[in-house]
């Protein structure tokens, strides 16, 4: 899965690093304007996590996790799993990196909890170490395996509640409807890009209190995938964006704008605008109402759930009222304070995947919401 250390050294691409002036905190002075995440024999970059205070950036390359410092030096990697490691986020509350990890064929969906402070060398094996632990998510498995049409058999074309294909986007932020208070891990569903269904037009977001997750977290054992995880949620929410290809790819909360961002792969339903980036304002109150297109269990009307409105910003589709931006935010999207964000671009081919980060500033423009930070303010 990974080349020898000597070969890796030849493959790694680390851009020269410039730094930005302080914007929100002293630590932001060390933020690189650009960084390359190396070239790896793995899947494409799925997401990033930034430890602003510690000065580290973590990259998920599907079946490899890489850690760099702000100077561009490779600190370490974790390897050795066959599942799909998706989006990442750093939790300042416990100093851990959280990422979505799924084994769809085994109906097993986890949050990987990675102790980044101990990730100090290249080639750490995920199995057999407590640096890389997993927490099972029963709610996701329940929706993934749901017999939607009630025929007693599993048909991937019509089953999977809400079109659930698993999980991907993860991010820490306040409870929906608030901009203060405790921070919850928020997990976005993957959603099948089926244009023939009408019950898959919502993004589904789960919120969890992770303060007691140490009792669930176990080292990864792919030969015996465990099923230990929380049976309760802090909340389950729905955002009607129109169907997107594989749901929420990157999810993050920005304190400066008090806003959640959802980066997606473009959808294919012609009745929707199919934007690439959506947002929900933190103080937008969830309302209990019908999930348009999702039949109720008694077949009388639509199912009901806690619905979040899209932010009143960006482009607006007159036909549907859906708002968003045509801004790539699907393979690495991370706020770092003071209106600054890292956005990732993926490139490469099979066996040679890389990621390039650019420090961007929020502009608020509907057509170009971000602009590169090119020089000192």
N, C-alpha and C positions, 0 to 999 in steps of 0.2 A: 504494500500500500504506500510505502514511503521509500524514496531513494536513499542511498547511503548518505551519510553526513557530508562526505566530500562532494558527491554529486549535487546534493542540495545547495551547498555553498555556491556552486557554479550556476545553479538555476535561479537563486534568489535575486530579485531585482529590488533594490532599495533606492528610491529617489533621494536626491539631495534635499535637505529639509530646511525650510525657512520658518520663522516664527512670527506670530502676530502680537501686536501690542495688547496689553490688558484691556478686557472689555467688561467682564462681570466680576472676576476674581483674579487674585494674583496668579493662580495656577494657569489661567487661560493664556498668560504670556508665553507659556511653553508650547502651546498648541501648534503643531506643524501645519503649514498652509496646504501641503500635499504629503501623501505617503503612499508607497506601494506595499501591498501585503504579501509580496513574494510570489513565486510561480510554483504551483504544486500539481502533483499527479493525483488529482482528486476531482470532486464535483465543483461546480462554479460557486463563487462566493454567495452566501445566503443572507448574511447580515453581519453587523459589527456591534461591539460594545466598547464604550470609552470610560476608563477610570480617570476622570479629569484630575483629581487630587493626586493619585498615584503616578500618573503620567504614562498610562499604558493603553494600547488599543488591541482588541481581540477580534479575530476574523473567523467566521465559520465558513469552511469550504466543504460542506456537506458531510464528509467523513474525515475531516481533519480540522483541528482548532489551532490557530496560530496566535501567539502573543508577541507584540512588538512594544518597545518603549517609544517615547515621543521623538527620539533622535533617529528612529528608523532601524534600530538594532533588534534582531530576532532574539527573543528571550527564551522561547520554548514552544513545543507543540504537543498536542495530545492526539493520538491515533488509535486505531484498533477496534472500530465498530462498523457494522454494516448497515445500520439504520440511517435515517435522514436527519442530520442536525441542521435546523433552520435558523431563524432569527435569534439574536442575542440581546441581552441587556445586562448592565452592571447595576447591582443593588448596593448603594452606599451603606445601607443599614447593616449588612453583614459582610460586605466585602467580597461577595461571591458573584460569579457570572451565571446567569440563567439562560437556558436555550431550549427551544422546542426540539424534541427527539421522537421520531415516529417509526414504527414498524407496522406498516399497513397490512401486510399479509398475515401478521399475527394478531391483528386488532389490538395493538398495544401502543399507547400514546403516553409520552412522559415529558416532564420538565427535567432537563439535565442541570444539575447544580454543581458548578465547577469552582474549586478553590484556586483562584488565580494566583494567590500569594505563594503557592507551592509549585506553580508551573514555571520551572526554572531551567529546563533543559529540553533539547529536541528529542522527540521519539517516546514520550511517556505513553505507556499503554493504558487505555481507558479501563480495560478489565483488570481486576485484581488490585485496584487501588481505590482509596476513598477520596482521591482528588476529584474523581468524576463519579458522581452519584445521581440516582434517578428517582423521581417521584411520579407514580402512576396517576393518570387523570381518568377516573371512571366516567365522568360526565361526557367526555369526548367519545369514549368507546361506546357508550350507550347510544349516542346519536349516530355514530358511524355504522353501527350494526343494526339500526332500527329497521324493522319490517314495515316500511311506510304504507304499502298497499294492502297489508294484512293477509297476504295469500299463503303465509306459512313457509315461504322459502325466500332465500336471499337473492335478489336480482339487482346487480349494481346499477342498472339503468334507471330503475324507479325507486330503489330504496336509498338509504343514507338520509336521515332526517336533515332538512335544510340544505341538502346536497353536500353534507359534511364529508370531506375527503381526509380529514385529520386536523393537524394544527400547523401553524408556522409563526406568525407574528407574535412577539412577546415584548412587554414593556412595563415598567413600574410607574405608577402615578396614583393620584387620589381617587377616591370613590367617585363614580360618575355622578354629576350634579354638584360637585364641590371642587374647589381649587386648593383646599387646605386639608389638614387631618392626616390620618395614617396613609401610608403608601401600600397599594395592593399590586400584586403581580396580575397583569391583564394578558390574556391569551386569545389570539384570534384564530378562528377556524380556517382551515383550508376548505375551499368549496369547488366542487367539480364544475367545469365550464360547459355545462350541458345547456344548449340553446333551446331544447325542446321542453324543458321544465319551466314551471312558473313559481315553484316553491324554493328557489335558490337565488333569490334576488336580494337577500340580506347578508350583510357581514354579521357574524356571530362572535360576541366578545364575552369571555368569562373572567370574573375577578376573584382572586384568592388572597386570603391572609396567610402569608408564608411564615409567620412568627413561630409556629409550632411544627414546621415541616421536617425538623430533624428526626422526628419519630417515624417518618415515612421513608426518608431518603436511604437508599441502599446502593452499594457498588453495582456497576453494570455486570450482568451475567447473561450473555445472549443465549446460552444453552438452557437457561431457566429464567425467562423473563418474569419478574415479580409483578404482582397486582396490588401493591400497597400504596394507597393514596387517599386524599381527602374525599369524603362522601358529600360534604357540604361546600357551597360556594358563598362568596360574599355577594355575588350577583351575576345574572345572565342577561345580556343586552343585545339588541338588534339595531343595525343601521342599514336603511334601505338605500343602496347605491346602484342597484342593478347588478346582475351577475358579473363576476370577475373570474378570470382564469386562475384557479387555485387560491382564491380568497385573499386574506390579508397576509401578504408576504413580509412586510416590515411594519411594526407598530411601535410608536414612541410617544412620550409625553414631554412637552416643552413647558418649563416653568415660566419662562419669560413671556410667552404668548398665552399661557394657561390654556393649552390646546393639545388634543390628541391628533396625531397624524397616522393615516393608514395608507401605506404604499402597496400597490397591487400590480399584477400583470393585466394588461388591457383585456376587457371583456369583449364578447363577440355578438351580443344581442343587439340588433339594429334599432330596437325601440328605446335604447338607453344611450347616453352620450359616451359611455365607456372611458371615463377619465382614468388617469394613472395614479392620482393622489387625492385623498379625501381628508376631511378634518371634522372633528367634533369639539366644540368648546367645552371646557371643563365644567362650567356652571350650567350647561344645558341640562335641564331636569328630565330624567327619564319619565316617560308617560306610558301607562298601561293601555295598550290599544291593539287593534287587529294587525296581524302580520300579513299584509296583502299578498295573496298568492299561496299561502300556506293553509291548506284545508284543516279545519278543526277536526278533532277526533270523532265527533258525532256527525261530521259532514254537514253541519249547519253553520255556514259562514266560514270565517277565517279564524285560525288559531290566534290567541292573544299573547302578548309578551311586553317586556319593557323596551320601548323604542327610544332611540336617541336621534335627535335631529342633526343633520349636517350643518356645519358652520355656515353662516350667511356671508360667504366670502368666495372669491375666485370666480371661475366661469359658471354660468348658470344655463342649464338646458331648459328652454321654455316649455317643451312638451311634458317633461317629467318633474321639473322643479329641482332635479339633482344638481348639486354644486360640487366643484372640484377643480383640479388643475391637470394639465397635460405635462406633468413633471415626473421624470423617472425617480422613483423612490422605493424600488422593489428589491434591491440587493445590498442595502446598506444605507440607513437613514438614521442619524443620531444627533439630537440636540445636545449642545455642550455649554449652553448658557449665554446670556447677553444677546440673544437673537442670532447666534451662530449655530451652524449645523455641519456635520460631516455627511456628504453624499458620496456613495460609492458607484463606480462604473466597473462592470465586469468585462473581461475579454479573455481570449485564448481558445484553445481547442482541446479535444480529449487528451488528457495527460499533461496539459500545460495551461492550467487556469490561474488567472491573476486578478487582482483588484487594485484600483487606483482611487484613493480618497482625495476629495477636494474640500477645503473649508469654505463654506458658503454663508452668506448673510441673507436673512429674510428681507425681502423687498416689499411684499404685500401686493405686488403687481399680478393681476389675474393671468397674464400671459407668460410672465417670467418671474415667478415668486422667489427665486433665489439667484444671487449673483456671487461669483467667486470673490473671496477676499484676496486681492492681488498685492496690496502693499500696506504698510503701516498706516493706521488712521492719522 
